[in-house]
Amino acid sequence: MTAPDPMSGSCDFLAGAGEMATLMRAYDWTTTPLGKPEGWPSGLRTAVRLLLNSHHPMHIFWGLEATFFYNDPFVPSAGPERHPSALGRPASESWGEIWPVIGFEVAKVRNGGGHTWYEDQHVPILREGRVEDAYWTYGLSPIDDDTAPNGIGGVISILTETTKRKALEDSLRASNRRQRSLLQQIPGFVAVLEGPDLVYAYVNDAYVATAGARGYLGRTVRDVFPELEGQGFFELLDEVYATGVPFSAQDTPIRFVDEDEDRYIDFLFQPIREQNGPINGILVGGHEVTARVRAEAALRAERDQARHREVRAHADAERVQLALGAGAILGTWHWDLPTDRFTVDEGFAGSFGLDPALGTTGIPLAQIVATVHPDDQAGLAKAINDAIQRGGAYAHQYRVRRTDGRYYWIEANGRVDRAEDGTPSSFPGVLIDVEERRAILEERDRAAAALRTLNETLEQRVAERTTELMRAEEALRQSQKMEAVGQLTGGLAHDFNNLLAGISGSLELMQNRMQQGRLKDVDKYMVAAQGASKRAAALTHRLLAFSRRQTLDPKPTDVNRLVGGMHEMIQRTVGPGIPVEVVGASDLWPALVDPSQLENALLNLCINARDAMPNGGRITVETHNKWIDERASSKLDLPEGQYLSMCVTDTGTGMPPEVIARVFEPFFTTKPTGEGTGLGLSMIYGFAKQSGGQVRIYSEVGQGSTICIYLPRHHGEAADEFDTIKLDALPRSEQEATVLIVDDEPTVRMLVSDILEDLGYLAIEAGDSAAGLKILQSDVPIDLLVTDVGLPGGMNGRQMADAGRVKRPDLKVLFITGYAENAVLGHGHLAPGMSVLTKPFAMDAMAARIRSLIEAVKEAKR
């Protein structure tokens, strides 16, 4: 299959030199529910363009199947397990280990649940063959799609993997916990100071490693550490010795001799008492925490810088956008909120009709507000107060009076920044001239109002014209309907008159030959009459299939196995000059379908393909699993969901559009007179629709044709084999059995009774449902009920059988019907012990079905 050229037509959204842009252009998107990129919805195209041009890790989940897209910055997080195999696949397949967690979140956003945001979310993923703990800060946002039912086509995620930072923070927190625990047990460095002069009596190795080898024992702490004078440690030691109150501190800076920067320690000064006596020393314990403190400081600085960059970038972007898009900047201001000092530049002062000299020294806010139009002052005050309370961006339009006495429209744009403690700190901003822009907007509003009036007039005229067209279309549809009915009845009359001529002529000649005693010719006419009646039955079945009223016997079916089983027969039928290739999809879903009708449909399609290749060619039968999304649903006239397809492709003459538009009409055929009934494709169409599926034709003149049958997926296992009926002549049974026959046609009751007599069974007849139910509710032993579906007497055959089963719950039932009232039969879902046989039926087929049901009853009673 040749990949589409994504850079042709309207696929410029896939442009780019990055790895993922290259992969997306080379990807065969026709293997996914999305189809070719030029047909993607506008929302997806915009999101993919944003994805490929972003320097931040991003990915997209599109549609019900959550087709997965991602960009170059996300590749390291995807890892070799998923890159590049995850591209274009359903996310549930690529991210199976975490989809139960994030799949619910993605579906919630896609279903209109709004945006989500998570920080340091624990989402383990598969890496290098094993599941690793991973942490992510990410948000999920909906992607607009006008073609989706709720206006949302997919979900975009902007994310950052925070596993390393989280590990560092966890390590730091664990270190803090360990250090606090160690301090409680006096771990780390330890020293013992004795007497009021605090003379070293003991130091451990950790103390020496921390402060260096200084000859501690016998010397006072002031002698050993002269550089600590003025750092507060000696004063604390003296206070602990004097008061007996212990002292501890964390993250305390300490500067040793010949060192250029502080180190940090957690320490404890614990007084030592003689037993029930005065204090005679101090136990010093602690732990150096320089690495942790510096790491925390670096982390805070990194966060502050990132936050500052974000705020500055946001403010700069807003100001640039405003300056470019809204007009000229008139002036600027800066309001220092803690001191309430409001300074402005010359342009700002001139815009408010104020003395420019006051701008640098500070102008009272009340003096500025006094020049604002009276009608706008309350709104301005509220906008300023709201911005100060919430922080962040501020924008407001109002009118100010200049030195000429006239009012002009301006727009103030600024931002309230906060100090580290969260209090408002500054309020800078710019003034923009919007006088001309508002005049344009007002003119636009006037033009829009005039346009609305014009549109309303046009809509009224269009509505009147539409009503006239609808009447004309209704008259045309009625004419076309009558033409179609005429074509249908004409074709039926022609075919049935031919068949009836053969049947009636054969019966008449049989009667004449029997009267003349010429019995040797009777068999010839009998064969002719039977052949014509079978062709009439086949014609009836085709008509019922077209009208979606044939009796179906659906079973869970492995379509690959069905196609494979017919391969040899199809090859024999089309002849050795046309090779038949079968390509079955791996893991094909099962379908709930009548296997014999599907076999007939497949054989018909292959015969049609053969006839379309008079000079030879190739037939390919393919099966596929299909996800029908909203876009494909409207195109195929199918509900959204999971389907499987069976397609027959030929390399023949193809069909023009006007033929494709009519091929499903009954009795329409392009074959010469006498070579086709015109019911083959109409029968396949009716069978597919009755099975909950669809048929579609893809063909071009000279390029061959592909006809696909789409069937709903069956969520269950396929049957191991299909039931078959043995049609061999059956001997009389040695078992006694009683069969109740209920049919309003005496001839049918007679034929079934004769079959039962030949089998050695007793027959009881009833002509309507009331009489049949009376017998069923009696004490007469009955082994099998054979009943028509459409019955007089107030109940149909299914209702009568269900009522009879109240008293006889194990009663076997065989429905015989010439008209498939599918709703009556339960839409193909019969209760256990019930089966169907369609009229007209072969006598040996009826005999075989009755014998198998009776023997099943007898076997169950043993």
Disulfide bonds with the S-S distance in Angstrom:
Cys647-Cys708 2.04
